[in-house]
Amino acid sequence: MQKKIAIVILNWNGKDMMRQFLPTVIEHSESLARIIVADNGSTDGSCEMLSQEFPQVEQIVLPENYGFAEGYNRALQGLDAEYYLLLNSDVELKEEWLSPMLNYMEEHPEVAACQPKLLWQRHPEMFEYAGGAGGYLDRYGYPYCRGRVFDTLEQDHGQYDQVVPLLWATGAALMVRRTDWESAGGLDGRFFAHMEEIDLCWRLRSRGRGIVCIPQSKAYHVGGASLAQGNPRKTFLNFRNNLLILYKNLPAEELASVMRMRCLLDYVAMLKFLLTFDFANARAVIRARKEFKRIKKDYLPQREENLRLMTTPHPEGRSKICLLWNYYAKGKKNFSDLHP
């Protein structure tokens, strides 16, 4: 019988991570899913290692490193499965992680995508930065999660074990219907990496589709395997891509006011880097804003398409709060403080 799920791990020079964590993917997923590694132009012998040590795993070999977004677009193109599951190579899995998500998606056709509860592999009692128990966005585009606000991680006490509407699900372990993936056009390959899943999920939510976290499913993420927190390249991509998702997805009546405030907040972030003598990251913020201004016109067709297809201008999960003010001025460090 054909399996409904295709788990696709996009790999770039992650041989050691796969050697450590791929056995857990095989053990706890093989009965329900095809397992595929899409190699993004690795030079560390990843493909040879897979052929020798994991011959049961399918391989898609891409000729170069296309980044997270375009790499997945190419790997999933024409892949025959009802559900795609994008999974990072640095994720450890345990028993019964996959069936709760599959069962929920089968019972809720209105839901386009879901994620497991994402916990920190090094400290499994803590939520993990990249996704926690599902993602939100504040008024000015700053992402946060149930279980993680900026750099503050919460312990998991079951406080977010209910299924609720989200704005976005983590790309570290994202299960999405193939029909929704294709209708939304997949990830925006021009992002290269970072925030592309937020952009995809926002498009789906604006078109009336659901995004949820299934807390009965758990995955354990190492995190920071591609670019470490504080890396100027990561800062550049995060700031630039965050501006792009706002430009692509904000309703017309909000765009000007939100982008004016974001300009101010970005320069505050740059000043903070300068005051801590972090000149590389200060420059990354400036480069991100310049790059956004340069390429913004290229995204006008996508913005117009998103507005035309929008049926839900203000989807749940996009809050009206200013996250920076609540976090730094009011001391609200946990999700439950922001959303009692």
N, C-alpha and C positions, 0 to 999 in steps of 0.2 A: 504494500500500500504506500502511495506517495505521501511523504511527510509534508505537513502544511507550513512548517517554519524553515527558513534558511537563516542560520546564524552565520554572519559574515564578520570576520575579524580582519580589520585593515591593519596591515603590519608594515612598519618601516624600521628596519634594523632593530627589531625586537626579539631576536633569537632567544636570548636568555629569559625574557619574560614569558615567551610562549612555552619554552621548555619547563618553566615552573608552573604555569597556570593552565595550559592547554589540557593536561590530563584531567583537571576538574571539569572543564567544559565537556570533554568527551564522556566522562563517567556520568554526569548528571543531565546531559542533554541529548545524547545520541539516540535514545528511544523515540524522541519526539521531533527531532530536527536534523536536517543536513548541516554539516559543519564545514565551513569554507574559510580558507585564509586567502585574502586578496593581498598580494605583496606589492608594495608601492615603490618599486625600484630599489630594494634593499641591496646593500653591499657587504653584509656581515655573514653571508652564508645561510640566511634564514630558509630559503627554498630547499637547499640541499639537506639541511637538518630535518625539515618537515618530511621530505621524501624518505629519509632513512629511519626516523624515529616515530613518525605519525603517518604511515602510508594510508590510513583510513580517512584522513582529512583531505578534502578536495582543495585544489589550488587554482587561483586565478593570478597570473603573473602580468603586472602592468610594467611598461617599459621604463617608467621614470616616476619620481615622487610628485604626484599631483596634489598633495596635501590631503587633509581629512575629507573636505567637501567633495572635490572633484574625483578623488580616489574612490569614494563610495558611489558616486554617480556612475562611474565607469564599471565598477565591480558589479553593481546591481542591475545594470542595463540588460534587459531580457531574461533575467534570472527567474526561473519558474518556481514560484512559491506563493502561497496565499499571504504569508506574513514574512517580512524581513526583520531580522533582529541584528542591529548594529552593536557590536560588542568590542570594547577595548581589549587589547592583548594583556593588560595588567589587571584583569578581573579574576578573582577566585570565586568559584561557585560551590554550592553544597546541595544536598539532596532536596528534591521537590521545589526547585526554584522556578522552573519553567511552566509547569502545569497551571498554577494559579493565574498567570498572565494569559495563557492560551484560553482557559475556561472563561475568564472575564471577557475577553475580546469576542469569543464565540457567542456569548450571551448578550453582548451590548454592541450591536452593529452601528450605533451612532458614535462610537468611540474610534478615533483614527489611530491613536498611538498610546502606548503606556510604557512605564518603566518599573523596575523593582525598587524596593527600598535599598538605597545605596549606602553602605556602611564602609568604614575605613578599615582596610585590610590589616594595617599595623595595630590598630586599636579598635577591635570589632564592636566595642560597646558604644562607639561614637559614630555619628553621621559623617559622611564623606563630603568634601567640599563640592565636588562636581555635580551633585544631584540631590543629596539628602532624600527626603520623601516627596520630592516634586517641586517644580520651579514656578516662581512668580516674577513680576517685573513692576518696579515702582513707576511713578508718574514720569520720571525723567530717564527711564531706560536702564536703571541699575537692577541686575538680576539678583535674586536671593531665593532661598529654599526653605521648605519646612525642615528644620534641623540645622540650617547654616545661614547666617547673615554676615556678609563680608567675610572676615577671617574667623568669626566666632562659631565654633562647632558645638552642638549640644550632644549630650548623651541620649541614647535611645532608650526610653522607658515605656515605649508603646504609645506615647502621647500623640503620634501622628499616624495611627494605624487605621484610620478611617479613609475610605476612598472619597476624594473630593475633586471638583474640577480644578485643573491647573492651567497655567498659560503654556508651560513648556515642560518637556521631559528630557532627561539627560541623554546626551549622545554617547555616554560611556556604556549604556545598556538600553538601547531604544528599540522597542518593538513597534512596528508600524505596518498597517495594511498595505499591500502592494498597490491596490487601487487608489488609496489616498496618496501614497508616495508619487505615483505616476500622475495623478490629476493635479497635484501641487507643483510638479516639476522637479521633485527631489530637492537636494541641497543646492545652495547657491555656490557653484564652483569657484567663483571669483573671490570668495571669502578666504580661501586656502585652508584656514583652520581658525577655530574659536568663534562661538556664538552662532554658528550655522544652524544648529538644531533649534535654537530659540527662534530664529527667523522662520524656519520651516513650520514649527509648531504654531507660531503666531499666525501665519498664513492659514493653516488649517483651522485654528480657533475662529478666526475672522470669517471663515466660510461655513461656520456652524457645526464643525466637527469637534469631538471631545478629545481631551488629553487627561490622563489620570496616572496615579501611582498605585500599584498593587502591593500593599505592605506585607501581604503574606508571602510574597516572593522577595528574597534577599540576595544581594550580590555584594562582594567585598572588593573595593577598588583601591589600588595602591595610590594612583594619582600622580600627576606631575611627571609622567614618564616621557613625554615628548619635549616640553619646555618647562623648566622650573618656574615657580612663582617668583616674580621680580625680574625675570629675564626681559631685557628691553624689546626683543622681538615679540614676545608675548604681550607686553604692554601695548606696543604698536597695533597688533592685530586686534586686541580687545577693544581699544578705544576706537579705531577706525571702523571695525565691524559693528560695534554698538551704535555708532552714528548711522551706519547704513541700515540697520534693522529699523531704527526710528524713521528714517526717511522713507523706507519702502512700505511701512505698515501703519503709520499714524494716520488717523482720520484728518481730513483737510482742516477742520476747525481747530485742531490742536497743534499742528505742525510748527507754525511760526513761533508760538510762545514756548513750546518745549525746546525747540532748537536754540532759541536765545538763551534760555536758562542753562542748557547743556554747554554752550560756549563758555559761559561764566564758570560753571563748575569744572570744566576741563582745565581752564587756566588756574583755578584754585589747586587742582591736583598737580599741575606742573609746578606751581609755587611750593607746594609741600615737598616735592622731590628735590627742588633746588635748596630748600632750607635744611634738608638732610644730606646735602652734597651728593645726591644721586643724579648726576648730570645726564647719564645715559638714558635713564627713564624719563627725565624731563624733556630731553630731545625727542624721545619716542612719542610723547603726547603731541608735541608740535608737529612732528612728521605725520602723525595719524590725522590730525585736523587738516593739514595741507593736502594730504592724499584724498581725504573725503571730499574736499571742495573741488579737487581736480576731476574726480571720477563721478561726482554726483549726477551729472547730466546723462551719463551712460545708464543710470538706473531709473530714469524717468519712465521708460516703457513698462518696467516691472511695477513701479509705483502705480501707474495708471491701471494696469491689469489687476493689481491687488484691490484697489478702490472699486473697480467695476465688479469684481466677484465678491466683495465684502457683503455679508448678510448680518454680521454681528460686530458693529463698530467698537463696542466696549466689552470684550469677552471677560468672563470671570478669570481671575488670576493676574489681571493687570490692575494693580491697585492705584488709588489716588494719593497715596502717601508720598512724602519726600524721605527716602530711606536715609540719606546722609544726615538730615536734621534729627530724625528719630534716633539714629544710632549714636551720633557723636554729641548732640546737644541734650537729648532726653535720656540717653543711656539705655535705650531699648535694644538689647543685644540678641534676644532670642525671637524666633518667629512668633511664639505665643504672646510675647509682649506687644508685637505689632498687630497681631490679629487675635485678640482675646477670645 
